[in-house]
Amino acid sequence: MDINDFRSLITVLGLLCFLGICAWAYSKQAKAGFDEAARLPLSDDDLPAPRGRQDQEGKTNG
């Protein structure tokens, strides 16, 4: 087995990994999770806003 056989093997393995990831990304089983993740930026947060910047705006150094 020379270096060209190794390169061919790596190319084929890379192609198979790429096709596997594409099949997973477009599968119906993953669609629900992706739809939920797509709605996350638009969902209301139940947590209060961080107070770091608002508390320090009124304070001065010394």
PDB file of N, CA, C and O in Angstrom:
ATOM      1  N   MET A   1       0.847  -1.172   0.000  1.00  0.00           N
ATOM      2  CA  MET A   1       0.000   0.000   0.000  1.00  0.00           C
ATOM      3  C   MET A   1       0.896   1.240   0.000  1.00  0.00           C
ATOM      4  O   MET A   1       1.649   1.470   0.946  1.00  0.00           O
ATOM      5  N   ASP A   2       0.809   2.016  -1.046  1.00  0.00           N
ATOM      6  CA  ASP A   2       1.623   3.226  -1.118  1.00  0.00           C
ATOM      7  C   ASP A   2       0.782   4.444  -0.722  1.00  0.00           C
ATOM      8  O   ASP A   2      -0.381   4.307  -0.345  1.00  0.00           O
ATOM      9  N   ILE A   3       1.369   5.608  -0.811  1.00  0.00           N
ATOM     10  CA  ILE A   3       0.725   6.838  -0.353  1.00  0.00           C
ATOM     11  C   ILE A   3      -0.520   7.174  -1.170  1.00  0.00           C
ATOM     12  O   ILE A   3      -1.469   7.742  -0.629  1.00  0.00           O
ATOM     13  N   ASN A   4      -0.539   6.841  -2.445  1.00  0.00           N
ATOM     14  CA  ASN A   4      -1.701   7.143  -3.276  1.00  0.00           C
ATOM     15  C   ASN A   4      -2.921   6.305  -2.877  1.00  0.00           C
ATOM     16  O   ASN A   4      -4.052   6.787  -2.946  1.00  0.00           O
ATOM     17  N   ASP A   5      -2.698   5.067  -2.464  1.00  0.00           N
ATOM     18  CA  ASP A   5      -3.806   4.253  -1.963  1.00  0.00           C
ATOM     19  C   ASP A   5      -4.368   4.852  -0.671  1.00  0.00           C
ATOM     20  O   ASP A   5      -5.581   4.874  -0.462  1.00  0.00           O
ATOM     21  N   PHE A   6      -3.481   5.330   0.180  1.00  0.00           N
ATOM     22  CA  PHE A   6      -3.901   5.962   1.425  1.00  0.00           C
ATOM     23  C   PHE A   6      -4.706   7.227   1.146  1.00  0.00           C
ATOM     24  O   PHE A   6      -5.726   7.469   1.792  1.00  0.00           O
ATOM     25  N   ARG A   7      -4.257   8.030   0.193  1.00  0.00           N
ATOM     26  CA  ARG A   7      -4.979   9.248  -0.179  1.00  0.00           C
ATOM     27  C   ARG A   7      -6.358   8.921  -0.739  1.00  0.00           C
ATOM     28  O   ARG A   7      -7.332   9.607  -0.431  1.00  0.00           O
ATOM     29  N   SER A   8      -6.444   7.892  -1.547  1.00  0.00           N
ATOM     30  CA  SER A   8      -7.736   7.478  -2.102  1.00  0.00           C
ATOM     31  C   SER A   8      -8.675   7.011  -0.994  1.00  0.00           C
ATOM     32  O   SER A   8      -9.863   7.334  -1.005  1.00  0.00           O
ATOM     33  N   LEU A   9      -8.148   6.261  -0.050  1.00  0.00           N
ATOM     34  CA  LEU A   9      -8.950   5.779   1.067  1.00  0.00           C
ATOM     35  C   LEU A   9      -9.481   6.942   1.905  1.00  0.00           C
ATOM     36  O   LEU A   9     -10.653   6.950   2.282  1.00  0.00           O
ATOM     37  N   ILE A  10      -8.640   7.905   2.193  1.00  0.00           N
ATOM     38  CA  ILE A  10      -9.054   9.079   2.967  1.00  0.00           C
ATOM     39  C   ILE A  10     -10.109   9.878   2.208  1.00  0.00           C
ATOM     40  O   ILE A  10     -11.052  10.381   2.818  1.00  0.00           O
ATOM     41  N   THR A  11      -9.968  10.003   0.899  1.00  0.00           N
ATOM     42  CA  THR A  11     -10.957  10.715   0.090  1.00  0.00           C
ATOM     43  C   THR A  11     -12.311  10.019   0.140  1.00  0.00           C
ATOM     44  O   THR A  11     -13.342  10.674   0.296  1.00  0.00           O
ATOM     45  N   VAL A  12     -12.313   8.702   0.010  1.00  0.00           N
ATOM     46  CA  VAL A  12     -13.564   7.942   0.051  1.00  0.00           C
ATOM     47  C   VAL A  12     -14.200   8.040   1.438  1.00  0.00           C
ATOM     48  O   VAL A  12     -15.414   8.212   1.546  1.00  0.00           O
ATOM     49  N   LEU A  13     -13.403   7.935   2.492  1.00  0.00           N
ATOM     50  CA  LEU A  13     -13.935   8.064   3.849  1.00  0.00           C
ATOM     51  C   LEU A  13     -14.503   9.463   4.094  1.00  0.00           C
ATOM     52  O   LEU A  13     -15.545   9.606   4.733  1.00  0.00           O
ATOM     53  N   GLY A  14     -13.835  10.472   3.598  1.00  0.00           N
ATOM     54  CA  GLY A  14     -14.340  11.838   3.732  1.00  0.00           C
ATOM     55  C   GLY A  14     -15.658  12.033   3.008  1.00  0.00           C
ATOM     56  O   GLY A  14     -16.562  12.691   3.522  1.00  0.00           O
ATOM     57  N   LEU A  15     -15.772  11.462   1.815  1.00  0.00           N
ATOM     58  CA  LEU A  15     -17.016  11.548   1.054  1.00  0.00           C
ATOM     59  C   LEU A  15     -18.147  10.831   1.787  1.00  0.00           C
ATOM     60  O   LEU A  15     -19.267  11.339   1.848  1.00  0.00           O
ATOM     61  N   LEU A  16     -17.863   9.665   2.338  1.00  0.00           N
ATOM     62  CA  LEU A  16     -18.883   8.923   3.078  1.00  0.00           C
ATOM     63  C   LEU A  16     -19.332   9.684   4.328  1.00  0.00           C
ATOM     64  O   LEU A  16     -20.520   9.702   4.651  1.00  0.00           O
ATOM     65  N   CYS A  17     -18.398  10.303   5.020  1.00  0.00           N
ATOM     66  CA  CYS A  17     -18.764  11.114   6.188  1.00  0.00           C
ATOM     67  C   CYS A  17     -19.624  12.304   5.776  1.00  0.00           C
ATOM     68  O   CYS A  17     -20.611  12.612   6.443  1.00  0.00           O
ATOM     69  N   PHE A  18     -19.265  12.967   4.698  1.00  0.00           N
ATOM     70  CA  PHE A  18     -20.042  14.100   4.203  1.00  0.00           C
ATOM     71  C   PHE A  18     -21.457  13.675   3.839  1.00  0.00           C
ATOM     72  O   PHE A  18     -22.421  14.346   4.208  1.00  0.00           O
ATOM     73  N   LEU A  19     -21.588  12.574   3.124  1.00  0.00           N
ATOM     74  CA  LEU A  19     -22.911  12.094   2.734  1.00  0.00           C
ATOM     75  C   LEU A  19     -23.725  11.666   3.957  1.00  0.00           C
ATOM     76  O   LEU A  19     -24.939  11.867   3.994  1.00  0.00           O
ATOM     77  N   GLY A  20     -23.071  11.084   4.942  1.00  0.00           N
ATOM     78  CA  GLY A  20     -23.766  10.704   6.169  1.00  0.00           C
ATOM     79  C   GLY A  20     -24.287  11.912   6.931  1.00  0.00           C
ATOM     80  O   GLY A  20     -25.407  11.890   7.440  1.00  0.00           O
ATOM     81  N   ILE A  21     -23.483  12.963   7.014  1.00  0.00           N
ATOM     82  CA  ILE A  21     -23.921  14.184   7.688  1.00  0.00           C
ATOM     83  C   ILE A  21     -25.070  14.835   6.929  1.00  0.00           C
ATOM     84  O   ILE A  21     -26.014  15.327   7.546  1.00  0.00           O
ATOM     85  N   CYS A  22     -25.006  14.844   5.609  1.00  0.00           N
ATOM     86  CA  CYS A  22     -26.106  15.396   4.801  1.00  0.00           C
ATOM     87  C   CYS A  22     -27.384  14.595   5.005  1.00  0.00           C
ATOM     88  O   CYS A  22     -28.462  15.175   5.140  1.00  0.00           O
ATOM     89  N   ALA A  23     -27.278  13.280   5.028  1.00  0.00           N
ATOM     90  CA  ALA A  23     -28.455  12.434   5.234  1.00  0.00           C
ATOM     91  C   ALA A  23     -29.056  12.684   6.614  1.00  0.00           C
ATOM     92  O   ALA A  23     -30.278  12.726   6.755  1.00  0.00           O
ATOM     93  N   TRP A  24     -28.214  12.850   7.634  1.00  0.00           N
ATOM     94  CA  TRP A  24     -28.708  13.136   8.975  1.00  0.00           C
ATOM     95  C   TRP A  24     -29.370  14.513   9.042  1.00  0.00           C
ATOM     96  O   TRP A  24     -30.424  14.665   9.658  1.00  0.00           O
ATOM     97  N   ALA A  25     -28.755  15.513   8.412  1.00  0.00           N
ATOM     98  CA  ALA A  25     -29.283  16.873   8.487  1.00  0.00           C
ATOM     99  C   ALA A  25     -30.635  17.002   7.803  1.00  0.00           C
ATOM    100  O   ALA A  25     -31.473  17.791   8.242  1.00  0.00           O
ATOM    101  N   TYR A  26     -30.859  16.249   6.747  1.00  0.00           N
ATOM    102  CA  TYR A  26     -32.113  16.346   6.011  1.00  0.00           C
ATOM    103  C   TYR A  26     -33.105  15.246   6.380  1.00  0.00           C
ATOM    104  O   TYR A  26     -34.130  15.097   5.715  1.00  0.00           O
ATOM    105  N   SER A  27     -32.818  14.478   7.425  1.00  0.00           N
ATOM    106  CA  SER A  27     -33.737  13.409   7.818  1.00  0.00           C
ATOM    107  C   SER A  27     -34.941  13.986   8.562  1.00  0.00           C
ATOM    108  O   SER A  27     -34.862  15.067   9.146  1.00  0.00           O
ATOM    109  N   LYS A  28     -36.033  13.266   8.534  1.00  0.00           N
ATOM    110  CA  LYS A  28     -37.247  13.722   9.206  1.00  0.00           C
ATOM    111  C   LYS A  28     -37.097  13.675  10.722  1.00  0.00           C
ATOM    112  O   LYS A  28     -37.753  14.441  11.428  1.00  0.00           O
ATOM    113  N   GLN A  29     -36.250  12.794  11.231  1.00  0.00           N
ATOM    114  CA  GLN A  29     -36.071  12.682  12.674  1.00  0.00           C
ATOM    115  C   GLN A  29     -35.377  13.912  13.247  1.00  0.00           C
ATOM    116  O   GLN A  29     -35.655  14.294  14.384  1.00  0.00           O
ATOM    117  N   ALA A  30     -34.485  14.537  12.493  1.00  0.00           N
ATOM    118  CA  ALA A  30     -33.753  15.700  12.982  1.00  0.00           C
ATOM    119  C   ALA A  30     -34.532  16.999  12.779  1.00  0.00           C
ATOM    120  O   ALA A  30     -34.178  18.025  13.358  1.00  0.00           O
ATOM    121  N   LYS A  31     -35.581  16.967  11.970  1.00  0.00           N
ATOM    122  CA  LYS A  31     -36.320  18.181  11.641  1.00  0.00           C
ATOM    123  C   LYS A  31     -36.933  18.837  12.875  1.00  0.00           C
ATOM    124  O   LYS A  31     -36.890  20.060  13.001  1.00  0.00           O
ATOM    125  N   ALA A  32     -37.494  18.060  13.775  1.00  0.00           N
ATOM    126  CA  ALA A  32     -38.123  18.634  14.969  1.00  0.00           C
ATOM    127  C   ALA A  32     -37.104  19.386  15.827  1.00  0.00           C
ATOM    128  O   ALA A  32     -37.392  20.479  16.316  1.00  0.00           O
ATOM    129  N   GLY A  33     -35.944  18.820  16.008  1.00  0.00           N
ATOM    130  CA  GLY A  33     -34.902  19.485  16.789  1.00  0.00           C
ATOM    131  C   GLY A  33     -34.401  20.750  16.130  1.00  0.00           C
ATOM    132  O   GLY A  33     -34.148  21.746  16.808  1.00  0.00           O
ATOM    133  N   PHE A  34     -34.255  20.725  14.824  1.00  0.00           N
ATOM    134  CA  PHE A  34     -33.799  21.910  14.101  1.00  0.00           C
ATOM    135  C   PHE A  34     -34.859  23.006  14.117  1.00  0.00           C
ATOM    136  O   PHE A  34     -34.525  24.187  14.215  1.00  0.00           O
ATOM    137  N   ASP A  35     -36.135  22.628  14.023  1.00  0.00           N
ATOM    138  CA  ASP A  35     -37.208  23.620  14.089  1.00  0.00           C
ATOM    139  C   ASP A  35     -37.253  24.284  15.464  1.00  0.00           C
ATOM    140  O   ASP A  35     -37.465  25.492  15.569  1.00  0.00           O
ATOM    141  N   GLU A  36     -37.056  23.496  16.506  1.00  0.00           N
ATOM    142  CA  GLU A  36     -37.024  24.059  17.857  1.00  0.00           C
ATOM    143  C   GLU A  36     -35.835  25.002  18.025  1.00  0.00           C
ATOM    144  O   GLU A  36     -35.976  26.073  18.615  1.00  0.00           O
ATOM    145  N   ALA A  37     -34.677  24.621  17.519  1.00  0.00           N
ATOM    146  CA  ALA A  37     -33.493  25.470  17.616  1.00  0.00           C
ATOM    147  C   ALA A  37     -33.665  26.754  16.813  1.00  0.00           C
ATOM    148  O   ALA A  37     -33.138  27.798  17.198  1.00  0.00           O
ATOM    149  N   ALA A  38     -34.393  26.693  15.708  1.00  0.00           N
ATOM    150  CA  ALA A  38     -34.617  27.885  14.893  1.00  0.00           C
ATOM    151  C   ALA A  38     -35.523  28.884  15.605  1.00  0.00           C
ATOM    152  O   ALA A  38     -35.429  30.085  15.354  1.00  0.00           O
ATOM    153  N   ARG A  39     -36.397  28.408  16.488  1.00  0.00           N
ATOM    154  CA  ARG A  39     -37.306  29.302  17.212  1.00  0.00           C
ATOM    155  C   ARG A  39     -36.691  29.871  18.488  1.00  0.00           C
ATOM    156  O   ARG A  39     -37.279  30.775  19.081  1.00  0.00           O
ATOM    157  N   LEU A  40     -35.561  29.394  18.926  1.00  0.00           N
ATOM    158  CA  LEU A  40     -34.967  29.842  20.186  1.00  0.00           C
ATOM    159  C   LEU A  40     -34.690  31.349  20.245  1.00  0.00           C
ATOM    160  O   LEU A  40     -34.982  31.958  21.274  1.00  0.00           O
ATOM    161  N   PRO A  41     -34.148  31.977  19.210  1.00  0.00           N
ATOM    162  CA  PRO A  41     -33.895  33.422  19.318  1.00  0.00           C
ATOM    163  C   PRO A  41     -35.171  34.249  19.463  1.00  0.00           C
ATOM    164  O   PRO A  41     -35.122  35.371  19.965  1.00  0.00           O
ATOM    165  N   LEU A  42     -36.295  33.717  19.036  1.00  0.00           N
ATOM    166  CA  LEU A  42     -37.547  34.461  19.083  1.00  0.00           C
ATOM    167  C   LEU A  42     -38.362  34.182  20.333  1.00  0.00           C
ATOM    168  O   LEU A  42     -39.364  34.856  20.573  1.00  0.00           O
ATOM    169  N   SER A  43     -37.963  33.217  21.125  1.00  0.00           N
ATOM    170  CA  SER A  43     -38.745  32.851  22.306  1.00  0.00           C
ATOM    171  C   SER A  43     -38.512  33.858  23.427  1.00  0.00           C
ATOM    172  O   SER A  43     -37.455  34.483  23.514  1.00  0.00           O
ATOM    173  N   ASP A  44     -39.517  33.999  24.278  1.00  0.00           N
ATOM    174  CA  ASP A  44     -39.401  34.888  25.430  1.00  0.00           C
ATOM    175  C   ASP A  44     -38.557  34.223  26.495  1.00  0.00           C
ATOM    176  O   ASP A  44     -38.678  33.024  26.749  1.00  0.00           O
ATOM    177  N   ASP A  45     -37.704  35.014  27.112  1.00  0.00           N
ATOM    178  CA  ASP A  45     -36.872  34.497  28.188  1.00  0.00           C
ATOM    179  C   ASP A  45     -37.609  34.649  29.509  1.00  0.00           C
ATOM    180  O   ASP A  45     -38.227  35.682  29.767  1.00  0.00           O
ATOM    181  N   ASP A  46     -37.544  33.630  30.336  1.00  0.00           N
ATOM    182  CA  ASP A  46     -38.133  33.699  31.665  1.00  0.00           C
ATOM    183  C   ASP A  46     -37.138  34.240  32.685  1.00  0.00           C
ATOM    184  O   ASP A  46     -37.514  34.534  33.820  1.00  0.00           O
ATOM    185  N   LEU A  47     -35.893  34.371  32.299  1.00  0.00           N
ATOM    186  CA  LEU A  47     -34.860  34.840  33.209  1.00  0.00           C
ATOM    187  C   LEU A  47     -34.766  36.362  33.164  1.00  0.00           C
ATOM    188  O   LEU A  47     -34.986  36.956  32.108  1.00  0.00           O
ATOM    189  N   PRO A  48     -34.445  37.005  34.288  1.00  0.00           N
ATOM    190  CA  PRO A  48     -34.262  38.460  34.263  1.00  0.00           C
ATOM    191  C   PRO A  48     -33.000  38.833  33.489  1.00  0.00           C
ATOM    192  O   PRO A  48     -32.084  38.025  33.339  1.00  0.00           O
ATOM    193  N   ALA A  49     -32.973  40.055  33.009  1.00  0.00           N
ATOM    194  CA  ALA A  49     -31.818  40.533  32.251  1.00  0.00           C
ATOM    195  C   ALA A  49     -30.611  40.643  33.172  1.00  0.00           C
ATOM    196  O   ALA A  49     -30.772  40.910  34.363  1.00  0.00           O
ATOM    197  N   PRO A  50     -29.400  40.443  32.645  1.00  0.00           N
ATOM    198  CA  PRO A  50     -28.195  40.599  33.467  1.00  0.00           C
ATOM    199  C   PRO A  50     -28.055  42.041  33.943  1.00  0.00           C
ATOM    200  O   PRO A  50     -28.419  42.974  33.226  1.00  0.00           O
ATOM    201  N   ARG A  51     -27.523  42.225  35.162  1.00  0.00           N
ATOM    202  CA  ARG A  51     -27.471  43.545  35.764  1.00  0.00           C
ATOM    203  C   ARG A  51     -26.097  44.187  35.686  1.00  0.00           C
ATOM    204  O   ARG A  51     -25.914  45.271  36.240  1.00  0.00           O
ATOM    205  N   GLY A  52     -25.147  43.588  35.042  1.00  0.00           N
ATOM    206  CA  GLY A  52     -23.769  44.069  35.059  1.00  0.00           C
ATOM    207  C   GLY A  52     -23.586  45.484  34.549  1.00  0.00           C
ATOM    208  O   GLY A  52     -22.996  46.303  35.255  1.00  0.00           O
ATOM    209  N   ARG A  53     -24.049  45.801  33.393  1.00  0.00           N
ATOM    210  CA  ARG A  53     -23.799  47.093  32.773  1.00  0.00           C
ATOM    211  C   ARG A  53     -24.652  48.193  33.407  1.00  0.00           C
ATOM    212  O   ARG A  53     -24.166  49.311  33.576  1.00  0.00           O
ATOM    213  N   GLN A  54     -25.882  47.918  33.757  1.00  0.00           N
ATOM    214  CA  GLN A  54     -26.745  48.939  34.335  1.00  0.00           C
ATOM    215  C   GLN A  54     -26.244  49.375  35.704  1.00  0.00           C
ATOM    216  O   GLN A  54     -26.327  50.558  36.034  1.00  0.00           O
ATOM    217  N   ASP A  55     -25.729  48.458  36.507  1.00  0.00           N
ATOM    218  CA  ASP A  55     -25.247  48.808  37.836  1.00  0.00           C
ATOM    219  C   ASP A  55     -23.984  49.658  37.774  1.00  0.00           C
ATOM    220  O   ASP A  55     -23.789  50.507  38.644  1.00  0.00           O
ATOM    221  N   GLN A  56     -23.138  49.470  36.802  1.00  0.00           N
ATOM    222  CA  GLN A  56     -21.858  50.150  36.752  1.00  0.00           C
ATOM    223  C   GLN A  56     -21.916  51.477  36.018  1.00  0.00           C
ATOM    224  O   GLN A  56     -20.948  52.236  36.076  1.00  0.00           O
ATOM    225  N   GLU A  57     -23.007  51.791  35.329  1.00  0.00           N
ATOM    226  CA  GLU A  57     -23.073  53.052  34.600  1.00  0.00           C
ATOM    227  C   GLU A  57     -23.123  54.239  35.551  1.00  0.00           C
ATOM    228  O   GLU A  57     -22.545  55.282  35.244  1.00  0.00           O
ATOM    229  N   GLY A  58     -23.787  54.121  36.686  1.00  0.00           N
ATOM    230  CA  GLY A  58     -23.925  55.229  37.618  1.00  0.00           C
ATOM    231  C   GLY A  58     -22.740  55.380  38.556  1.00  0.00           C
ATOM    232  O   GLY A  58     -22.636  56.399  39.240  1.00  0.00           O
ATOM    233  N   LYS A  59     -21.864  54.424  38.612  1.00  0.00           N
ATOM    234  CA  LYS A  59     -20.740  54.464  39.545  1.00  0.00           C
ATOM    235  C   LYS A  59     -19.543  55.164  38.907  1.00  0.00           C
ATOM    236  O   LYS A  59     -19.334  55.080  37.696  1.00  0.00           O
ATOM    237  N   THR A  60     -18.765  55.851  39.729  1.00  0.00           N
ATOM    238  CA  THR A  60     -17.531  56.479  39.257  1.00  0.00           C
ATOM    239  C   THR A  60     -16.356  55.884  40.015  1.00  0.00           C
ATOM    240  O   THR A  60     -16.524  55.271  41.069  1.00  0.00           O
ATOM    241  N   ASN A  61     -15.177  56.071  39.468  1.00  0.00           N
ATOM    242  CA  ASN A  61     -13.965  55.549  40.105  1.00  0.00           C
ATOM    243  C   ASN A  61     -13.430  56.568  41.102  1.00  0.00           C
ATOM    244  O   ASN A  61     -12.630  57.424  40.725  1.00  0.00           O
ATOM    245  N   GLY A  62     -13.842  56.504  42.346  1.00  0.00           N
ATOM    246  CA  GLY A  62     -13.234  57.199  43.409  1.00  0.00           C
ATOM    247  C   GLY A  62     -13.573  58.546  43.723  1.00  0.00           C
ATOM    248  O   GLY A  62     -13.019  59.120  44.661  1.00  0.00           O
TER     249      GLY A  62
END
